[in-house]
Amino acid sequence: MSEEVKEATEVAVEEAKTEEVVEAPVSTEQTENSVALDGKMAEFVDWIETISVLELSQLVKALEDRLGVTAAAPAAVAMAAPAAGSDSDGGAAEQSEFEVVLTAAGGSKIQVIKELRAITGLGLKEAKELVDGAPSSVKTGVAKEEADSIKEKLEGAGATVELK
């Protein structure tokens, strides 16, 4: 890091520690997203606009180390906002009931029928019809853990399974 950047960082850190927070009057010429800066803050922003991206990155790292903060926190908040908005899509992220669908029996059809009978309690004829009629629903309205368990057992027997 250049000596000038180090010096500017130290000055900015010291000023930030000692300076009182004063609300700047809002100008009618400003847009909603801009902030009025006066004095040293305006000079600091002007200086930041003149440095390279690499120097700015080093400045951010120095400020994070010095102040014991991280600049990544706003990104986490920004990432959480779209996730909250996805509830209108049906809440797929928080789905509590699943449907286990057998999409294909695979090469070992007999093993899949045996496993299917053990899972569902179906008779031989019903289990065979279910396998032959793939894609077909094995179980509906099951919890995530049970659905994963069923999927794992059927895939272990050679079947292709989907959770919906």
C-alpha distance (Angstrom), angle and dihedral (degrees) to the residues before:
residue distance angle dihedral
M1 . . .
S2 3.79 . .
E3 3.77 120.2 .
E4 3.81 90.9 -116.8
V5 3.82 91.8 55.8
K6 3.80 91.9 47.6
E7 3.79 91.1 50.1
A8 3.81 93.2 46.9
T9 3.80 90.5 48.0
E10 3.79 92.5 51.2
V11 3.80 91.8 48.0
A12 3.81 92.3 47.6
V13 3.80 92.2 47.7
E14 3.80 93.4 49.6
E15 3.80 92.0 47.0
A16 3.79 91.3 48.0
K17 3.79 90.9 52.3
T18 3.81 95.6 49.0
E19 3.79 103.0 31.2
E20 3.78 119.6 98.6
V21 3.77 118.6 -130.9
V22 3.79 109.1 -106.3
E23 3.77 122.2 -179.3
A24 3.77 112.1 -127.2
P25 3.79 117.1 -138.2
V26 3.79 112.1 -103.4
S27 3.77 113.2 -116.7
T28 3.79 119.9 -142.4
E29 3.82 88.8 -133.9
Q30 3.82 92.6 62.0
T31 3.75 124.0 93.0
E32 3.80 120.7 -126.2
N33 3.82 93.0 -99.4
S34 3.81 99.4 48.3
V35 3.80 126.5 88.0
A36 3.79 125.9 -148.6
L37 3.80 111.9 -120.3
D38 3.77 125.4 -168.7
G39 3.79 135.2 -172.4
K40 3.78 118.1 -19.2
M41 3.81 94.0 5.3
A42 3.80 91.3 57.2
E43 3.81 90.2 47.3
F44 3.81 90.5 49.3
V45 3.82 91.9 51.3
D46 3.80 90.0 47.5
W47 3.81 89.5 50.7
I48 3.82 91.7 49.0
E49 3.80 89.5 53.6
T50 3.82 89.3 58.7
I51 3.82 99.3 50.7
S52 3.79 126.0 86.3
V53 3.80 123.6 -101.9
L54 3.80 90.0 -110.2
E55 3.80 91.5 54.5
L56 3.80 90.1 46.5
S57 3.80 90.0 51.8
Q58 3.79 90.3 51.2
L59 3.80 89.9 48.4
V60 3.80 91.6 52.3
K61 3.82 91.3 49.5
A62 3.81 91.1 48.8
L63 3.80 91.6 50.0
E64 3.80 91.4 47.9
D65 3.81 90.8 51.7
R66 3.78 94.7 43.7
L67 3.80 97.1 45.7
G68 3.79 97.2 34.2
V69 3.81 93.2 -124.6
T70 3.77 135.5 116.9
A71 3.77 130.6 -134.0
A72 3.83 90.6 -149.0
A73 3.81 94.9 78.8
P74 3.83 95.4 82.5
A75 3.81 89.6 52.8
A76 3.81 90.3 55.2
V77 3.79 90.1 51.9
A78 3.79 90.9 48.3
M79 3.80 90.5 50.9
A80 3.82 91.8 49.6
A81 3.80 93.5 54.0
P82 3.83 96.9 66.0
A83 3.80 90.0 46.1
A84 3.79 90.0 56.7
G85 3.78 90.6 49.9
S86 3.80 92.4 55.0
D87 3.81 91.3 76.4
S88 3.80 88.1 86.7
D89 3.82 87.8 61.9
G90 3.79 91.3 68.7
G91 3.79 98.5 -80.5
A92 3.81 95.2 -90.3
A93 3.80 90.1 164.8
E94 3.80 91.7 58.5
Q95 3.79 98.6 38.9
S96 3.80 110.4 151.5
E97 3.81 101.3 -178.4
F98 3.77 123.9 54.1
E99 3.77 138.1 -171.2
V100 3.80 117.8 -139.5
V101 3.81 109.8 -145.5
L102 3.79 123.9 -168.7
T103 3.81 104.2 -144.3
A104 3.82 99.2 175.4
A105 3.80 136.4 0.8
G106 3.79 95.4 -141.3
G107 3.79 125.1 -155.3
S108 3.82 99.1 -44.8
K109 3.79 101.3 58.2
I110 3.82 93.9 162.2
Q111 3.82 92.7 56.0
V112 3.81 90.2 49.2
I113 3.83 90.9 50.8
K114 3.83 90.6 50.1
E115 3.80 92.1 49.4
L116 3.79 91.6 45.0
R117 3.81 91.1 52.8
A118 3.81 90.8 50.3
I119 3.81 91.9 49.6
T120 3.80 100.0 43.0
G121 3.81 104.2 24.6
L122 3.82 90.4 -127.0
G123 3.76 122.3 152.2
L124 3.79 122.3 -107.7
K125 3.80 94.5 -98.3
E126 3.85 94.3 47.9
A127 3.81 92.8 46.1
K128 3.83 91.1 49.2
E129 3.82 91.0 49.5
L130 3.79 90.2 49.7
V131 3.81 91.4 51.6
D132 3.81 93.5 44.3
G133 3.81 91.1 48.5
A134 3.82 94.6 54.9
P135 2.95 128.8 -177.5
S136 3.77 88.3 60.3
S137 3.78 138.3 137.4
V138 3.80 115.2 -99.8
K139 3.81 98.7 -178.2
T140 3.79 134.0 -7.0
G141 3.79 132.9 -159.2
V142 3.81 95.7 24.3
A143 3.79 127.4 146.9
K144 3.80 120.8 -101.8
E145 3.82 93.6 -106.4
E146 3.81 93.7 50.2
A147 3.82 91.9 45.0
D148 3.81 90.8 51.6
S149 3.80 90.4 48.1
I150 3.81 92.6 51.0
K151 3.80 91.0 46.2
E152 3.80 91.4 50.4
K153 3.83 92.8 49.7
L154 3.80 94.3 47.9
E155 3.80 93.3 44.9
G156 3.80 88.1 49.1
A157 3.81 87.4 57.3
G158 3.82 90.2 51.9
A159 3.82 102.3 -96.3
T160 3.79 128.4 131.5
V161 3.81 110.7 -125.3
E162 3.80 135.0 -175.3
L163 3.80 130.5 -162.8
K164 3.79 116.9 -144.5
